[in-house]
Amino acid sequence: MKIILTQEVSGLGSPGDIAEVKDGYGRNYLLPQGYAILWSKGAEKQIVTIKRARGAREIRDLGHANEVKAQLEGLKVQMAVRAGREGRLYGSVTPAEVVEAVQKAGGPELDRRRLELPGHVKSVGDYKVQIKLHPEVAATFTLKVTAAK
């Protein structure tokens, strides 16, 4: 089955890439989840718009990825969230909230789908967060989760 990816799928490709996958994988997972659309000549014209949108938020090259990595690793990212008396959060911290906290701390705009949290963040404390900026570059920074007053 020939598909066009609309989101990044690890091991398969980036948005706008055309991939050949097994019928069941495409029909039962990629298409229903919205990670891909069926390939056709008309759909292939959408690749240009998908790649243009990806280019706006993507790291340009290896040098740029290293610059962003240096900027992120020097950042002190802190979040104040609602928590109970023992430090347990009401809910958990999401990647979108982490990206927002990075921007508030003066960091660059990041793609939440490339963020790797260390499991579920459900209590107050320090967490090591990793983000894949480029296939060869990954940055790690510390996220400090505190209780909101």
Disulfide bonds with the S-S distance in Angstrom:
none
